[in-house]
Amino acid sequence: MWRTQRRYNADGSSYAWLARSSALINHFYFYCVDGDFGPFFLKFATYFPYTAKLCINGHEWAKRQAAKAGIGFEALDNGFAAVDDAAALQAICDQLGPQHIDALARKWLAILPHPFTAEDLAAGYAYGITIRQAEFSLTQMLDRPLSGRIFFDQVIADNLHVGRPDQVSLIFNRRVIRKGPHATPGRFRTRVITDGVTPSLHVDYKHTKIKQYHKLGKAIRTETTINHTGDFGLPKRLTSLPALRQIGFSANRRLLGVQTISRNPIRGADAFAAVTQPIVTGDGNRIPGLRFGDTRVHALLHALLIHRLLPRGFTSRELRTLIAPLLGKHPADITAGQMSYDLRRLREHGLIRRVPKTHRYQVTDTGLQHALFLTRAHDHLLRDGLAELTDPDPPRSSHLHAAARAYQRAFTQHAQYAGLAA
């Protein structure tokens, strides 16, 4: 705000001077509900020049216009989860412009008390509307919400480079100058922030930020927030809103355009579930899954790797001969019913197939891939890793053992400190 200061001439005489400074002042908040915009608030400062702040939500405006037009929809916080006519709703969203916001402000300024008197208004003193902050969002609903978190975690892991200057220039379609007197200000970085259990990806450009996160477990949300219109060479007046809208939505789509993933993690999750989860057949029979880590399942997967080498396949007797030593048993201790149970599990989960008109089975390509990966993960990752972590006196130190002990000591010290502080 502006304050007066006493300054002095060379001869010692004083004069008044206006200077900008900070001060703690009172504000009046008005929380209102408008027929077109829904809930919003106006905040008035009590100190000259009596600035005011108007905060609105464009999604609320769009929801009310859609309801008036008879368009059915399902709301998703600040967005839409489903809509009967997507094209008609998009047309409504595209209509929101400066004239609607200006009309809202003028309407409520005529209703609410504010610092300007009738004489001030008659003399031409009135509020002009500028853009302090504008947010533009793109919400992509997921047809399989439970897989959305897995997918988004992979997106974050594979796109930590999007904050680099070369990538930022692509996203915002602006030239980034790294050195010299006209270097582009700001830090270029990608931040991954975890709020509770919901991670979010953040990309910065000057005073503008893009945030991407998994919204309410149902959608991927991409938001561009512009805090300074000058970052894009635009004035602060409300008339700049259409141009900012174009910049914001283009940035959202460009970010999605430069993002790539090295693999589809949902496919991996589906493949793992297809092997380990039970199957219910069309006639209602339940086929148990092949639980990862189960001793019998581990023996079966080991046996499949050997039987894959047999061109004529294998029989139930041959499979029993192989898995019995792996289970510490004699082949005679495993009944024919138990082998039929195992063969059915392997067949229904797509790991083996029966040779037509025979009692022999062959390992499928899927069975070979799954058996090889799961057995190696069990033997070389979990078993070895847990051995390093749980052995109180290992024959030699390892990075995993040292890291686990260091973490445990740090956690214990933190708990003790928290207890003392409490």
C-alpha positions in Angstrom: 0.0 0.0 0.0 1.0 3.7 -0.2 2.1 5.5 2.9 3.4 9.0 3.4 6.9 9.6 4.6 8.7 12.7 5.8 11.8 13.5 3.7 14.2 16.4 3.9 15.8 18.8 1.5 19.5 19.7 1.5 18.6 22.9 3.5 16.9 20.8 6.2 13.3 21.6 5.3 10.9 18.7 5.2 8.4 17.6 2.6 5.9 14.7 2.2 6.6 11.7 0.0 4.5 8.7 -1.0 6.2 5.3 -0.7 5.0 1.7 -1.0 5.2 -0.5 2.1 3.5 -3.3 3.9 1.0 -3.1 6.7 -1.5 -5.3 8.5 -5.0 -4.0 7.8 -8.5 -5.2 8.2 -10.5 -6.8 5.4 -14.2 -7.4 5.0 -15.2 -10.7 3.4 -18.6 -11.3 1.8 -19.4 -14.9 0.9 -22.2 -14.9 -1.6 -24.2 -17.2 -3.8 -25.0 -16.1 -7.3 -27.7 -17.6 -9.6 -25.2 -17.9 -12.4 -21.8 -18.3 -10.7 -22.8 -20.1 -7.6 -20.6 -19.5 -4.4 -18.0 -16.8 -4.6 -16.5 -14.2 -2.3 -15.5 -10.5 -2.4 -12.9 -9.2 -0.1 -12.5 -5.4 0.5 -9.4 -3.7 2.0 -10.0 -0.9 4.5 -7.0 1.1 3.6 -6.4 3.4 0.6 -6.7 2.7 -2.3 -9.4 0.3 -1.0 -8.5 -2.7 -3.3 -10.9 -5.6 -3.6 -10.5 -9.2 -4.5 -13.1 -11.3 -6.4 -12.7 -15.1 -6.4 -14.9 -17.2 -8.6 -15.0 -20.8 -9.8 -15.7 -21.2 -13.5 -16.7 -24.8 -13.0 -19.6 -23.7 -10.8 -20.7 -21.3 -13.6 -20.6 -24.1 -16.1 -22.6 -26.5 -13.9 -25.4 -24.0 -13.5 -25.5 -23.2 -17.2 -25.6 -26.9 -18.0 -28.4 -27.5 -15.6 -30.4 -24.6 -17.1 -29.8 -26.1 -20.6 -31.1 -29.5 -19.4 -27.7 -31.2 -19.9 -27.3 -34.1 -17.4 -24.0 -34.4 -15.7 -22.2 -35.9 -12.7 -20.0 -33.4 -10.8 -16.5 -34.2 -9.7 -15.4 -31.4 -7.3 -14.1 -28.7 -9.6 -15.0 -30.6 -12.8 -17.3 -33.1 -14.4 -17.1 -36.9 -13.9 -19.6 -37.6 -16.6 -21.9 -35.7 -19.0 -24.8 -36.6 -21.3 -23.7 -34.2 -24.1 -19.9 -33.5 -23.9 -19.9 -31.2 -27.0 -22.7 -29.0 -25.6 -21.0 -28.8 -22.3 -17.7 -27.8 -23.9 -19.5 -25.1 -25.9 -20.9 -23.7 -22.6 -17.4 -23.7 -21.0 -16.0 -21.9 -24.1 -18.5 -19.1 -23.6 -17.3 -17.9 -20.2 -15.5 -14.6 -20.9 -14.7 -11.2 -19.5 -18.2 -9.8 -20.0 -19.7 -12.4 -17.7 -17.2 -11.8 -14.9 -17.5 -8.0 -15.3 -21.3 -8.3 -15.1 -21.0 -10.3 -11.9 -18.7 -7.8 -10.3 -20.9 -4.8 -11.2 -24.1 -6.6 -10.1 -22.7 -7.3 -6.6 -20.9 -4.0 -6.1 -24.3 -2.4 -6.5 -25.6 -4.7 -3.7 -22.8 -4.9 -1.2 -21.4 -2.0 0.8 -18.0 -0.8 -0.4 -15.7 2.2 0.3 -16.8 4.3 -2.7 -19.6 6.7 -2.0 -22.2 8.0 -4.4 -20.2 11.2 -4.9 -17.1 9.1 -5.6 -18.9 7.1 -8.2 -20.4 10.3 -9.8 -16.9 11.7 -10.0 -15.7 8.7 -11.9 -14.0 6.7 -9.2 -14.9 3.0 -9.6 -13.3 -0.4 -9.5 -11.4 -1.7 -12.5 -11.0 -5.4 -12.9 -7.6 -7.0 -13.4 -6.4 -10.6 -13.3 -4.5 -11.5 -10.2 -4.5 -15.3 -10.8 -6.1 -17.5 -13.4 -6.3 -21.3 -13.4 -7.1 -23.5 -16.4 -7.6 -27.2 -15.9 -8.0 -30.3 -18.0 -9.6 -33.4 -16.3 -9.3 -36.8 -17.9 -11.6 -39.3 -16.4 -10.3 -42.9 -16.1 -12.4 -45.8 -17.2 -10.6 -47.9 -14.6 -10.0 -45.7 -11.5 -8.3 -48.4 -9.5 -5.6 -48.5 -12.1 -5.2 -44.7 -12.3 -2.8 -44.4 -9.3 -0.5 -47.1 -10.9 -0.6 -45.3 -14.2 0.1 -41.9 -12.7 3.0 -43.2 -10.6 4.6 -44.4 -13.8 4.0 -41.1 -15.5 5.8 -39.3 -12.7 8.7 -41.7 -12.7 9.2 -41.4 -16.5 8.8 -37.6 -16.8 11.0 -36.0 -14.2 12.8 -34.2 -17.0 9.8 -32.1 -18.0 11.0 -29.2 -15.9 14.2 -28.7 -17.9 14.4 -25.5 -19.9 14.2 -27.3 -23.3 11.0 -29.1 -22.2 9.5 -26.0 -20.5 9.9 -24.0 -23.8 7.9 -26.7 -25.6 5.2 -26.8 -23.0 4.6 -23.0 -22.9 5.8 -22.3 -26.5 8.1 -19.6 -25.2 11.8 -19.2 -25.8 13.9 -19.8 -22.6 17.2 -17.8 -22.4 19.6 -19.3 -19.9 22.4 -16.7 -19.9 23.0 -13.0 -20.5 21.3 -9.8 -19.4 17.9 -11.0 -20.7 18.0 -14.5 -19.2 14.6 -15.9 -18.4 14.0 -15.6 -14.6 12.9 -18.4 -12.4 14.1 -21.9 -11.5 13.5 -24.6 -14.0 12.8 -27.8 -12.2 10.3 -30.7 -11.8 9.0 -31.2 -8.3 7.2 -34.3 -7.1 5.2 -33.5 -4.0 3.4 -36.1 -1.8 0.4 -34.8 0.1 -0.6 -37.7 2.3 -0.6 -40.5 -0.3 -1.4 -38.6 -3.4 1.6 -37.6 -5.4 1.6 -34.5 -7.7 3.9 -33.3 -10.5 4.9 -29.6 -10.6 6.5 -27.7 -13.4 7.5 -24.0 -13.1 7.9 -21.2 -15.6 8.5 -17.7 -14.2 5.4 -17.0 -12.1 3.4 -19.7 -13.8 3.0 -23.3 -12.5 1.6 -26.5 -13.9 0.3 -29.1 -11.4 -0.7 -32.6 -12.3 -2.2 -35.1 -9.9 -4.5 -38.1 -9.5 -7.8 -36.4 -8.6 -10.1 -38.2 -6.1 -8.8 -41.5 -7.3 -10.9 -41.1 -10.5 -9.1 -38.8 -12.9 -5.8 -37.3 -14.1 -6.0 -33.6 -13.5 -3.6 -31.1 -15.2 -3.8 -27.4 -14.0 -2.0 -24.4 -15.3 -2.0 -21.4 -12.9 -0.9 -18.1 -14.3 0.0 -15.6 -11.5 1.5 -12.8 -13.7 0.1 -11.9 -17.1 3.4 -10.2 -17.9 5.1 -13.6 -18.2 3.4 -13.8 -21.6 3.5 -10.1 -22.6 -0.2 -9.5 -21.7 -1.7 -6.6 -19.7 -3.5 -7.4 -16.4 -6.8 -6.1 -17.6 -9.7 -8.6 -17.7 -9.7 -8.3 -21.5 -6.6 -10.5 -21.5 -8.6 -13.5 -20.2 -9.3 -15.1 -23.7 -5.6 -14.9 -24.5 -4.6 -16.4 -21.1 -7.2 -19.1 -21.6 -5.5 -20.1 -24.9 -2.1 -20.1 -23.2 -3.3 -22.2 -20.2 -5.1 -24.9 -22.1 -2.4 -25.1 -24.7 0.2 -25.6 -21.9 -2.0 -28.4 -20.4 -2.2 -30.2 -23.7 1.5 -29.7 -24.6 2.5 -31.2 -21.2 0.4 -34.2 -22.0 2.0 -34.2 -25.5 5.6 -34.3 -24.3 4.9 -36.9 -21.5 5.7 -40.4 -22.4 5.9 -43.7 -20.4 8.4 -46.4 -21.0 5.8 -49.1 -20.4 2.1 -49.5 -19.4 2.1 -50.3 -15.7 -1.5 -51.2 -15.8 -0.7 -54.1 -18.2 1.8 -55.4 -15.6 -0.7 -55.1 -12.8 -3.3 -57.0 -14.9 -0.8 -59.7 -15.8 0.2 -60.2 -12.1 -3.5 -60.3 -11.0 -4.3 -62.8 -13.9 -1.8 -65.2 -12.3 -2.3 -64.7 -8.6 -6.1 -63.9 -8.4 -8.8 -66.5 -8.4 -10.9 -67.1 -11.6 -14.6 -67.7 -11.6 -15.7 -69.7 -14.6 -18.9 -69.2 -16.6 -20.7 -72.0 -14.7 -19.7 -70.4 -11.3 -16.8 -72.6 -10.4 -14.0 -70.9 -8.6 -10.4 -71.6 -9.7 -7.9 -70.6 -7.0 -5.0 -68.3 -8.0 -1.3 -69.1 -8.0 -0.3 -67.1 -5.0 3.1 -65.5 -5.3 5.4 -66.8 -2.6 3.4 -69.9 -1.9 5.8 -72.9 -1.7 3.7 -75.2 -3.9 3.2 -72.5 -6.5 6.9 -71.8 -6.5 7.7 -75.4 -7.1 5.2 -75.5 -10.0 6.8 -72.5 -11.7 10.2 -74.0 -11.4 8.9 -77.2 -13.0 7.4 -75.3 -15.9 10.9 -73.9 -16.7 12.2 -77.4 -17.1 9.2 -78.8 -19.0 9.4 -76.0 -21.5 12.5 -77.7 -22.9 10.5 -80.9 -23.7 9.1 -80.7 -27.3 6.4 -83.3 -26.7 5.3 -81.6 -23.5 4.8 -83.4 -20.1 2.3 -85.6 -18.3 0.9 -85.3 -14.8 3.2 -88.1 -13.6 6.3 -86.2 -15.0 5.2 -83.0 -13.3 4.7 -84.8 -10.0 8.2 -86.3 -10.2 9.7 -82.8 -10.6 7.8 -80.9 -7.9 8.0 -83.6 -5.2 11.7 -83.0 -4.4 11.1 -79.2 -4.4 8.5 -79.7 -1.8 10.6 -82.1 0.2 8.3 -85.0 -0.5 8.4 -88.4 -2.3 6.3 -88.5 -5.5 4.1 -91.2 -4.0 3.1 -88.7 -1.3 1.4 -86.5 -3.9 -2.0 -87.8 -5.0 -3.5 -87.8 -8.5 -6.2 -85.5 -7.2 -3.7 -82.9 -6.1 -2.0 -83.0 -9.4 -5.3 -82.6 -11.2 -5.9 -79.6 -9.0 -2.6 -78.0 -9.9 -2.9 -78.8 -13.6 -6.3 -77.1 -13.7 -4.9 -74.0 -12.0 -2.0 -73.8 -14.4 -4.3 -74.3 -17.4 -7.1 -71.9 -16.4 -4.5 -69.2 -15.8 -3.0 -69.6 -19.2 0.4 -71.0 -18.2 -0.1 -74.4 -19.9 -2.3 -75.9 -22.6 -3.4 -79.4 -23.2 -2.2 -81.2 -26.3 -5.4 -82.2 -28.2 -6.4 -85.8 -27.9 -3.6 -86.6 -25.4 -2.9 -86.4 -21.7 0.1 -84.3 -22.2 0.6 -80.5 -21.6 2.8 -77.9 -23.0 4.0 -74.6 -21.4 2.7 -71.5 -23.2 4.8 -68.5 -24.1 2.9 -66.6 -21.3 3.7 -69.5 -18.9 7.4 -69.3 -19.7 7.6 -65.5 -19.3 5.7 -65.5 -16.0 7.4 -68.5 -14.5 10.9 -67.1 -15.4 10.2 -63.7 -14.0 8.4 -64.7 -10.8 10.9 -67.4 -9.9 13.8 -65.0 -10.4 12.0 -62.3 -8.5 11.4 -64.7 -5.6 14.9 -66.3 -5.5 17.2 -63.4 -6.4 15.3 -60.3 -5.2 13.0 -61.2 -2.2 14.9 -64.2 -0.8 18.3 -62.6 -1.1 17.2 -59.2 0.0 15.3 -60.4 3.1 18.3 -62.5 4.0 20.4 -59.4 4.0 17.9 -57.5 6.1 17.1 -60.1 8.7 20.5 -61.7 9.3 21.7 -60.3 12.6 25.3 -61.2 11.9 25.9 -61.4 8.1 29.1 -62.9 6.9 29.8 -59.7 5.1 28.3 -56.3 5.0 26.0 -55.1 2.2 24.6 -51.8 1.1 21.0 -53.0 1.8 21.9 -54.2 5.3 23.8 -51.0 6.1 21.0 -48.8 4.8 18.4 -50.7 6.8 20.4 -50.3 10.0 21.0 -46.6 9.4 17.3 -46.0 8.8 16.4 -48.0 11.9 18.8 -45.9 14.0 17.6 -42.6 12.6 13.9 -43.6 13.2 14.7 -44.6 16.8 16.5 -41.4 17.4 13.6 -39.4 15.9 11.1 -41.3 18.0 13.1 -40.6 21.2 13.4 -36.9 20.3 9.7 -36.7 19.7 9.0 -38.3 23.0 11.3 -35.9 24.9 9.8 -32.9 23.0 6.3 -34.0 23.9 
